[in-house]
Amino acid sequence: MAPVATLILLLPLVGFLVVLINGPSLKERYVGAIATGFVALSFVLSVVALVLLLHRSDREATVHLFNWIPVGTLHVPAALLVDPLSVTMCLFVTGISALIHLYSIGYMHGEKDYRKFFLYMNLFVFSMLLLVLANNLMLTFVGWEGVGACSYWLVSYYFTKDSAASAGKKAFLYNRVGDIGLLIAMFLIFGHARTLTYLNVFHVAGTFSPTVATLTVLALLLAATGKSAQIPLFNWLPDAMEGPTPVSALIHAATMVTAGVYLLVRMSPVLAMSPDGRATIAIIGGATAFVAATIATAQKDIKKVLAFSTVSQIGYMVLAVGVGAYSAAIFLMVAHAFYKALLFLGAGSVIHSLNGEQDLRKMGGLAKYLPLTFPTFLVAWLSISGIPPFSGFFAKGDVLTKVFEHNKALWVLGVVTAILTAYYMSRLFVLTFRGTERFREVTKGRDPHESPWVMTLPLVVLAVLAVLGGLINLPWAHSSSLAGFLDPTFGFVPAVSSSSTIAQWGLALVDVVAAVLGLLAAFSIWRGVSESPRFESSFFEHVWHWDDFYDDVIGRPLTRTAQYSDDVIEPKVIDGAVTGVAVATRRSAEGLRKIQSGFVRQYALAMVLGVAVIIVYLVARVH
């Protein structure tokens, strides 16, 4: 197991180094092939790790690489934890990333910084694998910061555009706020457990006081809201669309935004110690899912619709974590990776065919021009909408069933969000592929063209996965499903369901009705509509004015404070204090200089007078 796990982690880093060292002498096609090949090899070894793990009775292995931080009572090894959760993450991270790398070979063809793009992509995958394979919080934090740095470079890839540069900085700063939460959680855990190794922390998690457990869970939640773009730190993710479309697919589907959910699931034994903390997680997840879905209904940029869709879908996962449905959260994470990667890459194919155009109002009628993109996008649309038998129906239904068993109010919110999801995705589908052709001005009269095979092949593979992905966690086959595979990770065997069979069928029917309602509403409103903004809320389009609120409450006051400090505090207080000391020193020196005449007779007279004064004083004391 040790060589396999080590190679899974290191192969993307080796690809990064090979391209970095030999890149200037490599042709474009070789750069893409090398970067893609190493990630694909990592996926193959992840499959090998899965097979090896299935043949282990304990379903768990620690791979020690070297001693890293031995300071006092803090001993942090560089070690990997291979268990069902980490292997599941490795499988879909490397598999989806390999397909996105392959797609990027065609999408990024001819770009000026082609080599740099693949360098960042390989480093991104390495950082994500380090995050999920680490056996302790400190090493996870290294991967955590790695994906944050890579996201900054990739989001601001077109850094000569002001919007792209600003989006990269925004993503970086929002994630730094979340990172504070992870650091606080690490301090709290080490302060009470005297270790940062996951398995050791889990063994003593039961000794945490309710206060410590709740504070730790809330700190972990803050970290997750940053990486996984949840309220109140979700605003950075839509702006991340400034990066190339494959970057959007990589960040949204397989890597960065899933990191926060992974962290919460990995720390499930600690979450179990704080019912209040888990309730807060559930509320944040449910609220984010609903708010992001409403915003997606009014976006006109095809990628921003998908961006807010990701925020909403991650909200479902966080909601599942909050009610203790950890396997359901991972199931939705995997299914979401299939259909969301497909949606983003399909959108990239549409954008590629329209010479970079992303406005839904300038599309329409593209179905007949994109014979492969259209049917694969159709599969992704039906899957995310929750139509059976696609993977999204089973994954989202699993989450909603578990939520129903724990909190009926959050279940209602989840169902309403499901209706909105089907609506905004159907709106996107209709405005892109159906209706009248509104792209002639964009294409200058030419017909749109289908993407090359290197871009369409990943679409076909992802479409198959989106259709069949639900088979990995069928509700009536728990022992041989993903949930059964993940059970040992959580230290217990969760109940399959406390609802009766009739109740489960009823909940599934509600899911289908919700999806159909959303589809029918969108088709009835948008069929035949070209550019009309009716039924679109300005409030939703402007993201509930969330950015404006932050700007008014945080941004502008801090700017005014900084300006005041520059105009008043620095010149008059700080510089004034320094200048005052200098002036006082100069004046005292000038005063002393007057008595330093250089004449010996004056010094002798001063000494005689001084001695006389002393004698008079002493005589006066005697009498």
VENFEN-V10950 format. One line per field, one symbol per residue. ss: DSSP state (H for helix, E for strand, L for the rest). psi: psi as a letter, one per 40 degrees, with the letter a starting at -180 (. if undefined). burial: + if it has 9 or more other ideal C-beta (glycine too) atoms within 8 Angstrom, else -. A space follows every 10 residues. Layout:
ss: ???
psi: ???
burial: ???
This chain:
ss: LHHHHHHHHH HHHHHHHHHH HHHHHLLHHH HHHHHHHHHH HHHHHHHHHH HHHHLLLLLE EEEEEEEEEE ELLEEEEEEE EEEHHHHHHH HHHHHHHHHH HHHHHHHLLL LLLHHHHHHH HHHHHHHHHH HHHELEHHHH HHHHHHHHHH HHHHHLLLLL LHHHHHHHHH HHHHHHHHHH HHHHHHHHHH HHHLLLEHHH HHHHHHHLLH HHHHHHHHHH HHHHHHHLLL LLLLHHHHHH HHLLHHHHHH HHHHLHHHHH HHHHHHLHHH HLLLHHHHHH HHHHHHHHHH HHHHHHLLLL EHHHHHHHHH HHHHHHHHHH HHLLLHHHHH HHHHHHHHHH HHHHHHHHHH HHHLLLLLEH HHLLLLLLLL LLHHHHHHHH HHHHHLLLLL HHHHHHHHHH HHHHHHLHHH HHHHHHHHHH HHHHHHHHHH HHHLLLLLLH HHHLLLLLLL LLHHHHHHHH HHHHHHHHHH HHHLLLLHHH LHHHHHHHHH LLLLLLLLLL HHHHHHHHHH HHHHHHHHHH HHHHHHLLLL LLLLLLLHHH HLHHHHHHHH HHHHHHHHHH HHHHHHHHHH HHHHHHHHHH HHHHHHHHHH HHHHLLLLLH HHHHHHHHHH HHHHHHHHHH HHL
psi: dddddddddd dddddddddd deddeiiddd dddddddddd dddddddddd ddddehdefh hhhhdihcgg hbehhhigii hhiddddddd dddddddddd dddddddehe idfddddddd dddddddddd ddeieidddd dddddddddd dddddfdgee hddddddddd dddddddddd dddddddddd ddefiehddd dddedeehid dddddddddd dddddddegi hefeddddde ediidddddd dddecdeedd ddddddfddd ddegdddddd dddddddddd ddddddeeie hddddddddd dddddddddd ddeegddddd dddddddddd dddddddddd dddffehehd efbifedeeg eddddddddd ddddefhifi dddddddddd ddddedhddd dddddddddd dddddddddd ddeaaiheed ddefeiiiii iidedddddd dddddddede eefhdefdde iddddeddde eihihdieii dddddddddd dddddddddd dddddehehc eheiehhddd dffffddddd dddddddddd dddddddddd dddddddddd dddddddddd ddddegdehd dddddddddd dddddddddd dd.
burial: +--+++++++ ++++++-++- --+--+-+-- ++++++++++ +++-++++++ -++--+--++ +++----+-- ---+++++++ ++++++++++ ++++++++++ ++++++++-- ---++-++++ ++++++++++ ++++++++++ ++++++++++ ++++++++-- ---+++++++ ++++++++++ ++++++-+++ -++-++++++ ++-++--+-- -+++++++++ ++++++++++ +-++++++++ ++++++++++ ++++++++++ +++++-++++ ++++--++++ ++++++++++ +++++++++- ++++++++++ ++++++++++ ++++++++++ ++++++++++ ++++++++++ ++++--+-++ ++++++--++ -+++++++++ +++++++--+ ++++++++++ ++++++---+ +-++++++++ ++++++++++ +++++--++- -++----+-+ +--+++++++ +++-+++-++ -++++--+-- ++++-+++++ ---+--+-+- ---+--++-+ ++-++++++- +++-+++-++ -----+---+ ++++--+--+ +---+----- ---++--+++ +-+-++---- ---------- ---------- ---------- ---------- ---
